[in-house]
Amino acid sequence: MLGGTISAPRGEGIGLSELVSALSYALDITEGHPTGHCVRVCWIGYHVGSEIGLTPAELSHLYYVLLLKDVGCSSNAARICQLYLADDLKLKHEFKLVNDSLPQILGFVLSRTGMKARLAERFRALLNIARNGSDIASELFQTRCQTGAEIVRQMRFSEAVARGVLDLDEHWDGGGHPAGLKGEAISIHGRIALLAQVADVFYASAGAAAALAELRARSGRWFDPRLVQACERAARAPGFWTMLDSPELSTAVVELSPADERQPVDDDYLDDIAAAFAKVVDAKTPFTRGHSERVALFSDMIAETLGLPDAHRRRLKRAALLHDIGKLGVSNQILDKPDRLDGEEWAAVRHHPVLGEMILSRISVFRELARIAGAHHERLDGKGYPRRLSAPDIDFDTRIVTTADVFDALTADRPYRAAMPVATAFEIMHADAGTAIDGRCLDALRQAIGKLDQQAA
């Protein structure tokens, strides 16, 4: 399969609603949610919005707030691990089941913080949280919400959608974050999104009655009472809850969107979506800030040097931007660990290409990119991961992205070592040519970098 390349989708198109709902599955794993959380939240929240009489335009804004509510979540993962000395994915998921009573919050923090750390480290972490708990919460929510709003804007959504994402964690009584907004000052889309999020979390954990009971318990504090009542009315409709467990849910949610938003999106927008989700991925850890964009740049430099057509280069750049999307499902306790990984941790790292392939395979226009996400850590000698593929089974586009990925990994800072000089990186890669990486791709990258050096001289 040496000549295998990314082909243009054969007559395929994808509507905006289908594209965003499919990508929302990547956001679910960032928050440690069961698969399909954002899609279920969209089903719940959209019906609440319809129940209170939102206009078609308002419902359209709400639809994308519900699907993209977690788009900024990866940005606070590293900080959560640093503060709580815990698995960010597990901590985020379990915290959503805690109500806002002080005893429950204290019990949660005490039972989750630094349980695998040394006693002195755990004591320092708990002391820091006790002294600065309010500031810590504001910091984490502000990072998440502001980053989410910025990414939504990059994806060309309206300011109403960005505002809904920004206001997701505000509470009706003014006790939320990041701005402490109260009542009607909170975006209606943000108010509905928070209610729908809590409803799905408790439905998944304990069923419909528990979900509605939790909404009533927080009515007037977290939630606008009018919206709680609207959710109760909506929930009486036949199939409201059963659809959340139906294999038809994804299709049903796409069909909720306006018909014009189910028309195929163009290549320019697909480029913007890939770039936006690359930022979601790279925000997961400070050590990969800008990594996906650089891998896309180096991949394109290789492709240009090899004389690949512009349309092929464009699709290859998308593949490079999204190659690490599966890392959203790996804890920062592992990604940011400065020491050698143990067997369980290494298994989690080796699984991230599988997650990436699964996510991209759900999306028709990105399906051709899925195999690159799934194979970018394979080696020509069959000693890579996750499937130990060897040269005949690794296509040339994957070899390009792998070469770019290795080069950036060597020349950027990592938790376990400082960045290497370019010359040193090329020496290491040259020793691996023909076994780990493709020599033709390496030569093309060396030529491209050499041209840049000549131009800068």
C-alpha positions in Angstrom: 0.0 0.0 0.0 3.0 2.3 -0.5 1.1 4.3 -3.1 -2.1 4.7 -0.9 -3.2 8.3 -0.6 -6.1 10.3 0.7 -8.7 10.4 -2.0 -11.4 13.0 -2.3 -14.7 11.9 -0.7 -16.6 10.2 -3.5 -19.7 12.3 -3.9 -20.0 12.6 -0.1 -21.1 15.7 1.7 -21.9 16.4 5.3 -24.2 19.0 6.8 -23.1 21.3 9.5 -25.4 19.6 12.1 -24.1 16.1 11.2 -20.5 17.3 11.3 -20.7 19.0 14.7 -22.8 16.2 16.3 -20.3 13.6 15.2 -17.3 15.7 16.5 -19.1 16.1 19.8 -18.2 12.5 20.6 -14.6 13.8 20.9 -15.7 16.3 23.5 -17.4 13.5 25.5 -14.1 11.7 26.1 -12.4 14.9 27.2 -14.9 15.2 30.1 -14.9 11.5 30.9 -18.6 11.3 29.9 -20.3 8.1 28.5 -20.2 8.2 24.7 -23.0 10.4 23.2 -23.3 12.8 26.2 -23.4 16.0 24.1 -25.9 14.5 21.6 -28.2 13.4 24.5 -27.8 16.9 26.0 -28.8 18.4 22.7 -31.9 16.2 22.6 -33.0 17.3 26.1 -32.1 20.9 25.8 -33.6 21.4 22.3 -36.9 20.2 23.6 -36.8 22.5 26.6 -36.1 25.4 24.2 -39.0 24.4 22.1 -41.2 24.1 25.1 -40.6 27.7 26.2 -41.2 29.0 22.7 -37.8 30.0 21.4 -37.8 31.2 17.8 -36.3 29.1 15.0 -33.2 31.3 15.0 -32.8 31.0 18.8 -33.3 27.2 18.6 -30.6 27.0 16.0 -28.1 28.9 18.3 -29.2 26.6 21.2 -28.6 23.5 19.1 -24.9 24.3 18.6 -24.4 25.5 22.2 -25.7 22.1 23.4 -23.4 20.2 21.0 -20.3 22.4 21.6 -20.7 23.2 25.3 -17.6 21.2 26.2 -15.3 22.5 23.4 -13.1 24.3 25.9 -12.9 21.5 28.4 -9.4 20.2 27.4 -7.9 23.6 28.3 -8.1 23.1 32.1 -7.2 19.3 32.2 -3.5 19.8 33.0 -4.3 22.3 35.7 -6.8 20.0 37.3 -4.2 17.2 37.5 -1.7 19.6 39.0 -4.1 20.9 41.6 -5.9 17.7 42.6 -3.1 15.2 41.8 -5.8 13.0 40.2 -7.0 11.7 36.9 -8.7 14.6 35.2 -11.1 12.5 33.2 -12.4 10.5 36.2 -12.5 13.6 38.4 -14.5 15.7 35.9 -17.0 13.0 35.4 -17.5 12.2 39.1 -17.7 15.8 40.1 -20.8 16.3 38.0 -22.7 13.9 40.2 -21.9 16.1 43.3 -24.4 18.7 44.4 -23.4 22.1 45.6 -23.7 21.4 49.3 -20.5 22.1 51.3 -20.4 18.6 53.0 -20.6 16.8 49.6 -18.0 19.0 48.0 -15.6 18.6 50.9 -16.2 14.9 51.0 -15.5 14.7 47.3 -12.3 16.7 47.5 -11.0 14.7 50.4 -11.8 11.4 48.8 -10.3 12.2 45.4 -7.3 14.5 45.9 -3.9 12.9 45.7 -5.0 9.4 46.6 -1.9 7.9 44.8 0.5 10.7 45.9 2.9 10.7 48.8 1.3 11.9 52.1 3.2 15.2 52.1 2.2 16.0 48.5 -1.4 15.1 49.3 -1.4 17.3 52.4 0.0 20.3 50.4 -2.6 19.8 47.7 -5.5 19.7 50.2 -4.1 22.7 52.1 -3.9 24.7 48.8 -7.5 23.8 47.9 -8.7 24.7 51.4 -7.1 28.1 51.3 -7.8 29.0 47.7 -10.8 26.9 46.7 -12.9 29.8 45.4 -10.1 31.2 43.3 -9.2 27.8 42.0 -12.8 27.2 40.8 -12.9 30.6 39.1 -9.7 29.9 37.4 -10.7 26.5 36.1 -14.1 27.6 34.9 -12.8 30.8 33.3 -10.2 28.9 31.3 -12.7 26.4 30.1 -15.4 28.8 29.2 -13.3 31.5 27.6 -11.4 29.0 25.5 -14.6 27.4 24.5 -16.1 30.7 23.3 -12.9 31.5 21.3 -13.0 28.1 19.6 -16.7 28.5 18.8 -15.9 31.8 17.1 -13.1 30.3 15.1 -15.7 27.7 13.9 -17.7 30.7 12.5 -20.6 30.4 14.9 -22.6 33.4 16.0 -21.8 35.5 19.1 -25.0 34.0 20.6 -23.5 30.5 20.4 -20.2 31.8 21.8 -22.1 33.5 24.7 -24.0 30.3 25.5 -20.8 28.4 25.8 -19.2 31.1 27.9 -22.2 31.1 30.3 -22.5 27.4 30.7 -21.4 27.3 34.3 -23.3 30.4 35.6 -26.0 29.7 38.1 -29.5 31.3 38.4 -28.7 32.6 41.9 -25.4 34.2 41.0 -23.2 31.5 42.6 -21.7 30.1 39.3 -18.7 30.9 37.2 -16.8 32.5 35.6 -18.5 35.9 36.0 -21.0 35.2 38.8 -23.9 36.3 36.5 -27.4 36.1 38.0 -30.9 35.4 36.6 -31.8 36.9 33.2 -28.3 38.2 32.8 -27.2 34.7 32.0 -27.7 33.7 28.3 -30.9 31.6 27.8 -28.8 29.2 25.8 -26.3 28.8 28.6 -29.1 28.3 31.2 -30.7 25.6 29.1 -27.3 23.9 28.4 -26.4 23.6 32.1 -29.9 22.2 33.0 -29.7 19.7 30.1 -26.2 18.7 31.1 -27.2 17.9 34.7 -30.3 16.1 33.5 -28.3 13.7 31.3 -25.6 13.1 33.9 -28.2 12.0 36.5 -30.3 10.2 33.9 -27.2 8.1 32.9 -26.4 7.4 36.5 -29.8 6.7 38.0 -32.6 7.1 35.5 -35.3 9.6 34.6 -36.9 10.1 38.1 -33.5 10.9 39.6 -32.7 13.4 36.8 -36.0 15.3 37.3 -35.6 15.2 41.1 -32.1 16.7 40.8 -33.4 19.5 38.6 -36.2 20.3 41.1 -33.7 20.3 44.0 -31.5 22.9 42.2 -34.4 25.0 40.9 -34.0 28.6 41.9 -30.3 28.0 42.8 -28.6 26.6 39.7 -31.5 26.6 37.4 -34.2 29.1 36.2 -37.4 27.6 37.7 -39.2 28.3 34.4 -36.8 26.0 32.6 -37.2 23.2 35.2 -40.9 23.3 34.7 -40.5 23.3 30.9 -38.2 20.2 31.1 -40.8 18.4 33.2 -43.5 19.2 30.6 -41.2 18.1 27.7 -40.3 14.9 29.6 -44.0 13.8 29.6 -43.9 13.4 25.8 -43.7 9.7 24.6 -40.2 8.7 23.8 -38.5 11.6 25.4 -36.3 9.5 27.7 -36.2 6.3 25.7 -34.7 8.1 22.7 -31.6 8.8 24.9 -30.8 5.1 24.8 -31.9 4.5 21.2 -29.4 3.7 18.3 -31.5 6.3 16.3 -30.6 9.2 18.6 -27.8 10.6 16.4 -30.1 10.7 13.4 -32.9 12.1 15.4 -30.7 14.9 16.7 -29.4 15.8 13.2 -33.0 16.0 12.1 -33.8 18.6 14.8 -31.6 21.1 13.0 -32.9 23.4 10.3 -33.0 21.8 6.8 -30.4 24.3 5.4 -27.9 23.3 8.1 -28.1 19.7 6.7 -26.7 20.9 3.4 -23.0 20.0 2.7 -20.4 22.3 4.0 -17.5 23.5 1.8 -13.8 22.7 1.9 -12.9 26.1 3.5 -15.2 25.3 6.4 -13.8 21.8 6.8 -10.4 23.4 7.0 -11.6 25.7 9.8 -13.2 22.8 11.7 -10.0 20.8 11.6 -8.0 23.7 12.8 -10.4 24.4 15.6 -10.4 20.9 16.9 -6.6 20.8 16.6 -6.7 23.6 19.2 -9.0 21.5 21.4 -6.5 18.7 21.2 -3.4 20.8 21.8 -4.9 22.6 24.7 -5.0 19.3 26.6 -1.4 19.7 27.8 1.1 22.7 27.8 3.7 20.3 26.3 1.7 20.0 23.0 0.6 23.6 22.6 0.8 24.2 18.8 1.8 20.6 18.1 -0.9 19.7 15.7 -0.5 22.9 13.7 3.3 22.3 13.5 2.8 18.7 12.3 0.4 20.0 9.7 3.0 22.6 8.6 5.8 20.0 8.4 3.5 17.5 6.6 2.7 20.2 4.0 6.4 21.0 3.6 7.1 17.3 2.9 4.1 17.1 0.5 5.1 20.3 -1.4 8.7 19.1 -1.7 7.5 15.8 -3.1 5.3 17.6 -5.6 1.9 16.4 -4.4 -1.1 18.2 -5.9 -2.7 21.1 -4.0 -6.0 19.2 -3.3 -4.1 16.3 -1.9 -2.0 18.6 0.3 -5.1 20.2 1.6 -6.6 16.9 2.8 -3.3 15.8 4.2 -3.1 19.0 6.3 -6.5 18.1 7.8 -5.3 14.7 8.6 -2.2 16.1 10.3 -4.3 18.6 12.3 -6.5 15.8 13.6 -4.0 13.0 13.9 -3.9 13.2 17.8 -7.6 13.7 18.4 -7.6 10.5 20.4 -5.4 12.0 23.1 -8.5 13.8 24.4 -9.3 10.4 26.0 -6.0 10.1 27.8 -5.5 11.5 31.3 -3.1 14.3 31.9 -1.7 12.3 34.8 -0.2 10.3 32.0 0.4 12.9 29.3 2.3 15.2 31.6 4.1 12.6 33.7 7.9 13.5 33.8 8.9 9.9 34.7 8.8 6.6 33.0 5.2 5.3 32.4 4.1 2.1 34.0 2.4 -0.7 32.0 -1.1 0.5 32.5 -0.2 4.1 31.6 1.7 3.0 28.5 -1.4 0.9 27.4 -3.5 4.1 27.7 -1.1 6.0 25.5 -1.0 3.2 22.9 -4.8 3.3 22.8 -5.0 6.9 21.7 -4.6 6.2 18.0 -7.5 3.7 18.2 -9.7 6.4 19.8 -8.8 8.9 17.1 -9.6 6.4 14.4 -13.0 5.7 16.0 -13.9 9.4 16.3 -12.9 10.3 12.7 -14.6 7.2 11.3 -17.9 8.5 12.4 -17.6 11.4 10.0 -18.1 10.7 6.3 -15.9 13.6 5.1 -13.1 12.7 7.6 -13.3 8.9 7.2 -10.3 8.9 4.8 -8.3 10.6 7.5 -9.2 8.1 10.2 -6.6 5.5 9.1 -3.8 8.1 9.5 -5.0 8.9 13.0 -5.0 5.2 13.7 -1.6 4.4 12.3 0.6 7.5 12.8 2.6 5.7 15.6 3.2 2.5 13.5 6.7 1.7 12.3 7.9 0.3 9.0 9.6 -2.6 10.9 6.4 -3.6 12.6 7.4 -2.5 16.1 5.0 0.4 16.4 1.5 0.7 17.9 -1.4 0.1 18.2 -1.5 -2.8 15.7 2.2 -3.4 14.9 1.6 -2.8 11.2 4.7 -3.2 8.9 5.8 -1.3 5.8 3.4 -3.0 3.2 0.4 -2.0 5.4 1.4 1.7 6.1 0.3 4.0 3.3 2.4 6.9 2.1 0.2 9.7 3.6 0.6 8.1 7.0 4.3 8.0 6.5 4.4 11.7 5.8 2.4 12.6 9.0 4.5 10.2 11.1 7.7 11.8 9.9 6.3 15.3 10.7 5.1 14.1 14.1 8.4 12.6 15.1 10.3 15.7 14.0 8.1 18.0 16.1 8.2 15.6 19.1 12.0 15.8 19.0 12.3 19.5 18.5 9.7 20.6 21.1 9.8 20.4 24.9 8.3 17.3 26.5 7.6 16.5 30.2 10.6 14.2 30.3 13.2 16.2 28.4 14.0 19.6 26.8 13.7 20.3 23.0 16.5 19.0 20.8 18.3 21.1 18.2 17.2 20.5 14.7 20.5 18.9 13.7 20.3 16.4 16.5 16.7 15.5 15.7 17.7 14.8 12.1 20.6 12.6 13.2 18.3 10.5 15.4 15.7 10.3 12.6 18.3 9.4 10.0 19.3 6.4 12.2 15.6 5.3 12.2 15.1 5.8 8.4 13.8 2.5 6.9 12.9 1.0 10.2 10.7 3.6 12.0 10.2 6.3 9.4 10.2 6.5 5.6 13.6 7.7 4.2 11.9 9.5 1.3 9.7 11.6 3.6 12.7 12.4 5.8 14.8 13.6 2.9 11.9 15.8 1.8 11.6 17.3 5.2 15.3 17.9 5.5 15.3 19.7 2.1 12.3 21.9 3.1 13.9 22.8 6.5 17.2 23.5 4.6 15.4 25.9 2.3 13.9 27.8 5.2 17.4 28.1 6.8 18.8 29.5 3.5 16.0 32.0 3.2 16.5 33.2 6.8 20.3 33.6 6.3 
